[in-house]
Amino acid sequence: MFKLTTAAAEQVLRAAREGGTEGMALRLAASQAADGTIDYRIGFDDPSEDDIRMRCEDVEVVMTPEHVPLLDQTTMDYVEIEPGQFRFIFLNPKDPHYTPPTEA
């Protein structure tokens, strides 16, 4: 289903510790624009009764059922975009701009 890389999980756990949200779940949401691109939202939240729950790399991940179709098969990573600039990215084959990663 949904995956977190080790780098993303480490950053999520670090952000939770530093932000005082340790123990809260990582909530994911996604919406699709008219052109097919996908917008992702993440944040820390308490799970609700209707949430889909999973554990990825020691991070509790939750999403509402309506977000599952867009997030299924997605991998969230934490990468250095430019020297010193790190960012979460989403690798999702359902996004029209998705390019599979290549081995370096």
VMD Tcl script that builds the backbone (N, CA, C; Angstrom):
set m [mol new atoms 312]
animate dup $m
set s [atomselect $m all]
$s set {name element resname resid chain x y z} {
  {N N MET 1 A 0.834 -1.193 0.000}
  {CA C MET 1 A 0.000 0.000 0.000}
  {C C MET 1 A 0.877 1.255 0.000}
  {N N PHE 2 A 0.951 1.978 1.081}
  {CA C PHE 2 A 1.755 3.189 1.206}
  {C C PHE 2 A 3.067 2.827 1.890}
  {N N LYS 3 A 4.168 3.487 1.489}
  {CA C LYS 3 A 5.473 3.209 2.086}
  {C C LYS 3 A 6.174 4.505 2.486}
  {N N LEU 4 A 6.952 4.404 3.542}
  {CA C LEU 4 A 7.866 5.470 3.955}
  {C C LEU 4 A 9.276 4.926 3.802}
  {N N THR 5 A 10.170 5.719 3.245}
  {CA C THR 5 A 11.566 5.295 3.223}
  {C C THR 5 A 12.143 5.486 4.626}
  {N N THR 6 A 13.276 4.877 4.861}
  {CA C THR 6 A 13.945 5.036 6.149}
  {C C THR 6 A 14.269 6.505 6.405}
  {N N ALA 7 A 14.739 7.219 5.378}
  {CA C ALA 7 A 15.073 8.649 5.533}
  {C C ALA 7 A 13.837 9.464 5.906}
  {N N ALA 8 A 12.706 9.183 5.276}
  {CA C ALA 8 A 11.471 9.915 5.580}
  {C C ALA 8 A 11.011 9.609 7.000}
  {N N ALA 9 A 11.059 8.346 7.385}
  {CA C ALA 9 A 10.634 7.970 8.729}
  {C C ALA 9 A 11.499 8.641 9.789}
  {N N GLU 10 A 12.804 8.657 9.567}
  {CA C GLU 10 A 13.702 9.301 10.526}
  {C C GLU 10 A 13.379 10.779 10.671}
  {N N GLN 11 A 13.089 11.453 9.561}
  {CA C GLN 11 A 12.767 12.879 9.616}
  {C C GLN 11 A 11.410 13.118 10.285}
  {N N VAL 12 A 10.433 12.267 10.013}
  {CA C VAL 12 A 9.118 12.383 10.656}
  {C C VAL 12 A 9.274 12.234 12.164}
  {N N LEU 13 A 10.007 11.224 12.596}
  {CA C LEU 13 A 10.205 11.007 14.035}
  {C C LEU 13 A 10.979 12.160 14.677}
  {N N ARG 14 A 11.970 12.698 13.972}
  {CA C ARG 14 A 12.737 13.844 14.465}
  {C C ARG 14 A 11.819 15.066 14.596}
  {N N ALA 15 A 10.996 15.317 13.583}
  {CA C ALA 15 A 10.072 16.465 13.618}
  {C C ALA 15 A 9.069 16.324 14.759}
  {N N ALA 16 A 8.600 15.114 15.001}
  {CA C ALA 16 A 7.651 14.891 16.100}
  {C C ALA 16 A 8.309 15.185 17.447}
  {N N ARG 17 A 9.544 14.711 17.621}
  {CA C ARG 17 A 10.267 14.983 18.881}
  {C C ARG 17 A 10.475 16.479 19.073}
  {N N GLU 18 A 10.949 17.152 18.022}
  {CA C GLU 18 A 11.268 18.580 18.127}
  {C C GLU 18 A 10.016 19.443 18.228}
  {N N GLY 19 A 8.909 18.984 17.669}
  {CA C GLY 19 A 7.682 19.784 17.670}
  {C C GLY 19 A 6.718 19.473 18.794}
  {N N GLY 20 A 7.101 18.540 19.673}
  {CA C GLY 20 A 6.232 18.210 20.800}
  {C C GLY 20 A 5.026 17.371 20.409}
  {N N THR 21 A 5.105 16.683 19.279}
  {CA C THR 21 A 3.983 15.851 18.826}
  {C C THR 21 A 4.346 14.366 18.845}
  {N N GLU 22 A 5.367 14.028 19.611}
  {CA C GLU 22 A 5.797 12.639 19.718}
  {C C GLU 22 A 4.626 11.780 20.205}
  {N N GLY 23 A 4.445 10.637 19.576}
  {CA C GLY 23 A 3.344 9.745 19.931}
  {C C GLY 23 A 2.106 9.953 19.079}
  {N N MET 24 A 2.053 11.039 18.339}
  {CA C MET 24 A 0.915 11.266 17.443}
  {C C MET 24 A 1.186 10.576 16.106}
  {N N ALA 25 A 0.123 10.285 15.389}
  {CA C ALA 25 A 0.247 9.627 14.096}
  {C C ALA 25 A 0.541 10.656 13.009}
  {N N LEU 26 A 1.157 10.178 11.944}
  {CA C LEU 26 A 1.361 11.006 10.753}
  {C C LEU 26 A 0.120 10.843 9.883}
  {N N ARG 27 A -0.609 11.934 9.694}
  {CA C ARG 27 A -1.812 11.894 8.866}
  {C C ARG 27 A -1.457 12.325 7.450}
  {N N LEU 28 A -1.933 11.537 6.473}
  {CA C LEU 28 A -1.730 11.820 5.058}
  {C C LEU 28 A -3.062 12.096 4.398}
  {N N ALA 29 A -3.029 13.016 3.442}
  {CA C ALA 29 A -4.211 13.307 2.632}
  {C C ALA 29 A -3.726 13.645 1.229}
  {N N ALA 30 A -4.575 13.420 0.251}
  {CA C ALA 30 A -4.212 13.715 -1.133}
  {C C ALA 30 A -5.463 14.116 -1.897}
  {N N SER 31 A -5.270 15.018 -2.844}
  {CA C SER 31 A -6.368 15.399 -3.737}
  {C C SER 31 A -5.801 15.526 -5.141}
  {N N GLN 32 A -6.658 15.296 -6.117}
  {CA C GLN 32 A -6.220 15.318 -7.513}
  {C C GLN 32 A -6.812 16.536 -8.212}
  {N N ALA 33 A -5.948 17.302 -8.874}
  {CA C ALA 33 A -6.368 18.491 -9.622}
  {C C ALA 33 A -6.952 18.073 -10.976}
  {N N ALA 34 A -7.557 19.011 -11.650}
  {CA C ALA 34 A -8.170 18.739 -12.951}
  {C C ALA 34 A -7.155 18.222 -13.968}
  {N N ASP 35 A -5.901 18.660 -13.856}
  {CA C ASP 35 A -4.870 18.202 -14.808}
  {C C ASP 35 A -4.268 16.853 -14.416}
  {N N GLY 36 A -4.768 16.258 -13.324}
  {CA C GLY 36 A -4.304 14.946 -12.898}
  {C C GLY 36 A -3.215 14.963 -11.850}
  {N N THR 37 A -2.579 16.120 -11.628}
  {CA C THR 37 A -1.529 16.174 -10.618}
  {C C THR 37 A -2.128 15.959 -9.227}
  {N N ILE 38 A -1.307 15.467 -8.339}
  {CA C ILE 38 A -1.774 15.138 -6.998}
  {C C ILE 38 A -1.112 16.059 -5.987}
  {N N ASP 39 A -1.931 16.624 -5.104}
  {CA C ASP 39 A -1.473 17.492 -4.026}
  {C C ASP 39 A -1.483 16.674 -2.738}
  {N N TYR 40 A -0.379 16.700 -2.000}
  {CA C TYR 40 A -0.234 15.914 -0.780}
  {C C TYR 40 A -0.212 16.831 0.426}
  {N N ARG 41 A -0.825 16.363 1.506}
  {CA C ARG 41 A -0.803 17.086 2.766}
  {C C ARG 41 A -0.420 16.102 3.872}
  {N N ILE 42 A 0.456 16.553 4.760}
  {CA C ILE 42 A 0.874 15.718 5.885}
  {C C ILE 42 A 0.869 16.557 7.152}
  {N N GLY 43 A 0.658 15.892 8.260}
  {CA C GLY 43 A 0.709 16.560 9.550}
  {C C GLY 43 A 0.521 15.539 10.653}
  {N N PHE 44 A 0.733 15.951 11.874}
  {CA C PHE 44 A 0.548 15.058 13.009}
  {C C PHE 44 A -0.873 15.220 13.533}
  {N N ASP 45 A -1.476 14.091 13.900}
  {CA C ASP 45 A -2.879 14.113 14.305}
  {C C ASP 45 A -3.166 12.874 15.148}
  {N N ASP 46 A -4.251 12.938 15.893}
  {CA C ASP 46 A -4.729 11.756 16.609}
  {C C ASP 46 A -5.611 10.954 15.657}
  {N N PRO 47 A -5.433 9.643 15.617}
  {CA C PRO 47 A -6.265 8.817 14.743}
  {C C PRO 47 A -7.731 8.879 15.153}
  {N N SER 48 A -8.603 8.723 14.169}
  {CA C SER 48 A -10.037 8.632 14.462}
  {C C SER 48 A -10.492 7.204 14.216}
  {N N GLU 49 A -11.679 6.911 14.652}
  {CA C GLU 49 A -12.223 5.557 14.566}
  {C C GLU 49 A -12.303 5.043 13.126}
  {N N ASP 50 A -12.555 5.912 12.164}
  {CA C ASP 50 A -12.740 5.498 10.769}
  {C C ASP 50 A -11.441 5.451 9.960}
  {N N ASP 51 A -10.335 5.862 10.538}
  {CA C ASP 51 A -9.076 5.923 9.797}
  {C C ASP 51 A -8.552 4.552 9.396}
  {N N ILE 52 A -7.856 4.543 8.274}
  {CA C ILE 52 A -7.037 3.406 7.889}
  {C C ILE 52 A -5.704 3.618 8.600}
  {N N ARG 53 A -5.230 2.613 9.289}
  {CA C ARG 53 A -3.987 2.736 10.068}
  {C C ARG 53 A -2.966 1.729 9.573}
  {N N MET 54 A -1.712 2.149 9.568}
  {CA C MET 54 A -0.622 1.240 9.229}
  {C C MET 54 A 0.636 1.705 9.952}
  {N N ARG 55 A 1.587 0.826 10.016}
  {CA C ARG 55 A 2.869 1.171 10.631}
  {C C ARG 55 A 3.931 1.037 9.550}
  {N N CYS 56 A 4.673 2.105 9.326}
  {CA C CYS 56 A 5.736 2.141 8.320}
  {C C CYS 56 A 7.015 2.614 8.995}
  {N N GLU 57 A 8.023 1.759 9.043}
  {CA C GLU 57 A 9.323 2.170 9.595}
  {C C GLU 57 A 9.183 2.820 10.987}
  {N N ASP 58 A 8.399 2.216 11.860}
  {CA C ASP 58 A 8.170 2.704 13.235}
  {C C ASP 58 A 7.354 3.991 13.313}
  {N N VAL 59 A 6.690 4.382 12.236}
  {CA C VAL 59 A 5.822 5.555 12.235}
  {C C VAL 59 A 4.392 5.073 12.046}
  {N N GLU 60 A 3.489 5.512 12.943}
  {CA C GLU 60 A 2.078 5.209 12.731}
  {C C GLU 60 A 1.556 6.179 11.675}
  {N N VAL 61 A 0.997 5.639 10.608}
  {CA C VAL 61 A 0.464 6.430 9.497}
  {C C VAL 61 A -1.036 6.217 9.455}
  {N N VAL 62 A -1.792 7.313 9.324}
  {CA C VAL 62 A -3.249 7.229 9.228}
  {C C VAL 62 A -3.733 8.056 8.043}
  {N N MET 63 A -4.855 7.620 7.496}
  {CA C MET 63 A -5.530 8.368 6.425}
  {C C MET 63 A -6.989 7.983 6.442}
  {N N THR 64 A -7.830 8.876 5.973}
  {CA C THR 64 A -9.238 8.536 5.863}
  {C C THR 64 A -9.421 7.646 4.637}
  {N N PRO 65 A -10.444 6.794 4.638}
  {CA C PRO 65 A -10.627 5.854 3.530}
  {C C PRO 65 A -10.693 6.502 2.151}
  {N N GLU 66 A -11.225 7.723 2.056}
  {CA C GLU 66 A -11.338 8.344 0.724}
  {C C GLU 66 A -9.993 8.728 0.113}
  {N N HIS 67 A -8.939 8.792 0.930}
  {CA C HIS 67 A -7.609 9.128 0.413}
  {C C HIS 67 A -6.815 7.901 -0.039}
  {N N VAL 68 A -7.260 6.720 0.345}
  {CA C VAL 68 A -6.530 5.494 0.018}
  {C C VAL 68 A -6.317 5.318 -1.489}
  {N N PRO 69 A -7.323 5.516 -2.353}
  {CA C PRO 69 A -7.084 5.280 -3.784}
  {C C PRO 69 A -5.936 6.118 -4.371}
  {N N LEU 70 A -5.785 7.359 -3.931}
  {CA C LEU 70 A -4.699 8.196 -4.451}
  {C C LEU 70 A -3.352 7.880 -3.810}
  {N N LEU 71 A -3.361 7.396 -2.584}
  {CA C LEU 71 A -2.109 7.151 -1.869}
  {C C LEU 71 A -1.601 5.716 -1.994}
  {N N ASP 72 A -2.439 4.819 -2.482}
  {CA C ASP 72 A -2.020 3.440 -2.673}
  {C C ASP 72 A -0.857 3.393 -3.662}
  {N N GLN 73 A 0.166 2.628 -3.352}
  {CA C GLN 73 A 1.376 2.458 -4.165}
  {C C GLN 73 A 2.315 3.672 -4.122}
  {N N THR 74 A 2.059 4.607 -3.232}
  {CA C THR 74 A 2.900 5.804 -3.109}
  {C C THR 74 A 4.004 5.555 -2.089}
  {N N THR 75 A 5.174 6.114 -2.371}
  {CA C THR 75 A 6.296 6.090 -1.438}
  {C C THR 75 A 6.644 7.531 -1.077}
  {N N MET 76 A 6.738 7.797 0.213}
  {CA C MET 76 A 7.159 9.117 0.691}
  {C C MET 76 A 8.636 9.018 1.068}
  {N N ASP 77 A 9.442 9.937 0.532}
  {CA C ASP 77 A 10.879 9.937 0.783}
  {C C ASP 77 A 11.288 11.315 1.283}
  {N N TYR 78 A 12.464 11.398 1.836}
  {CA C TYR 78 A 13.037 12.664 2.297}
  {C C TYR 78 A 14.391 12.779 1.631}
  {N N VAL 79 A 14.523 13.748 0.726}
  {CA C VAL 79 A 15.722 13.827 -0.106}
  {C C VAL 79 A 16.292 15.241 -0.124}
  {N N GLU 80 A 17.565 15.298 -0.511}
  {CA C GLU 80 A 18.240 16.583 -0.679}
  {C C GLU 80 A 17.995 17.037 -2.113}
  {N N ILE 81 A 17.180 18.076 -2.279}
  {CA C ILE 81 A 16.818 18.597 -3.594}
  {C C ILE 81 A 18.000 19.362 -4.195}
  {N N GLU 82 A 18.576 20.227 -3.387}
  {CA C GLU 82 A 19.783 20.970 -3.730}
  {C C GLU 82 A 20.657 20.956 -2.489}
  {N N PRO 83 A 21.943 21.240 -2.610}
  {CA C PRO 83 A 22.813 21.188 -1.429}
  {C C PRO 83 A 22.214 21.952 -0.239}
  {N N GLY 84 A 21.993 21.219 0.835}
  {CA C GLY 84 A 21.455 21.823 2.052}
  {C C GLY 84 A 19.945 21.990 2.072}
  {N N GLN 85 A 19.249 21.653 0.994}
  {CA C GLN 85 A 17.781 21.793 0.937}
  {C C GLN 85 A 17.134 20.417 0.874}
  {N N PHE 86 A 16.569 20.020 2.007}
  {CA C PHE 86 A 15.915 18.715 2.096}
  {C C PHE 86 A 14.406 18.903 2.047}
  {N N ARG 87 A 13.720 17.925 1.478}
  {CA C ARG 87 A 12.269 18.045 1.322}
  {C C ARG 87 A 11.655 16.641 1.252}
  {N N PHE 88 A 10.418 16.542 1.727}
  {CA C PHE 88 A 9.654 15.317 1.521}
  {C C PHE 88 A 9.176 15.306 0.068}
  {N N ILE 89 A 9.273 14.150 -0.561}
  {CA C ILE 89 A 8.736 13.983 -1.907}
  {C C ILE 89 A 7.844 12.749 -1.916}
  {N N PHE 90 A 6.939 12.705 -2.868}
  {CA C PHE 90 A 6.026 11.579 -3.013}
  {C C PHE 90 A 6.232 10.959 -4.384}
  {N N LEU 91 A 6.515 9.671 -4.394}
  {CA C LEU 91 A 6.695 8.918 -5.627}
  {C C LEU 91 A 5.416 8.110 -5.829}
  {N N ASN 92 A 4.615 8.555 -6.792}
  {CA C ASN 92 A 3.297 7.966 -6.969}
  {C C ASN 92 A 3.051 7.672 -8.449}
  {N N PRO 93 A 2.945 6.397 -8.824}
  {CA C PRO 93 A 2.714 6.060 -10.236}
  {C C PRO 93 A 1.387 6.572 -10.783}
  {N N LYS 94 A 0.490 7.046 -9.915}
  {CA C LYS 94 A -0.795 7.591 -10.381}
  {C C LYS 94 A -0.685 9.061 -10.786}
  {N N ASP 95 A 0.424 9.705 -10.452}
  {CA C ASP 95 A 0.636 11.106 -10.797}
  {C C ASP 95 A 1.167 11.183 -12.233}
  {N N PRO 96 A 0.566 12.027 -13.095}
  {CA C PRO 96 A 1.018 12.094 -14.480}
  {C C PRO 96 A 2.465 12.563 -14.641}
  {N N HIS 97 A 3.029 13.198 -13.633}
  {CA C HIS 97 A 4.409 13.666 -13.715}
  {C C HIS 97 A 5.394 12.694 -13.056}
  {N N TYR 98 A 4.905 11.537 -12.657}
  {CA C TYR 98 A 5.744 10.533 -11.996}
  {C C TYR 98 A 6.791 9.983 -12.962}
  {N N THR 99 A 8.007 9.948 -12.485}
  {CA C THR 99 A 9.101 9.309 -13.208}
  {C C THR 99 A 9.729 8.316 -12.254}
  {N N PRO 100 A 9.746 7.034 -12.586}
  {CA C PRO 100 A 10.343 6.068 -11.664}
  {C C PRO 100 A 11.803 6.410 -11.392}
  {N N PRO 101 A 12.242 6.230 -10.138}
  {CA C PRO 101 A 13.642 6.521 -9.815}
  {C C PRO 101 A 14.556 5.535 -10.540}
  {N N THR 102 A 15.754 6.000 -10.857}
  {CA C THR 102 A 16.747 5.147 -11.485}
  {C C THR 102 A 17.893 4.922 -10.523}
  {N N GLU 103 A 18.523 3.801 -10.656}
  {CA C GLU 103 A 19.680 3.503 -9.812}
  {C C GLU 103 A 20.856 4.362 -10.245}
  {N N ALA 104 A 21.537 4.954 -9.295}
  {CA C ALA 104 A 22.694 5.810 -9.631}
  {C C ALA 104 A 23.935 4.992 -9.819}
}
mol reanalyze $m
mol bondsrecalc $m
mol representation Tube
mol addrep $m
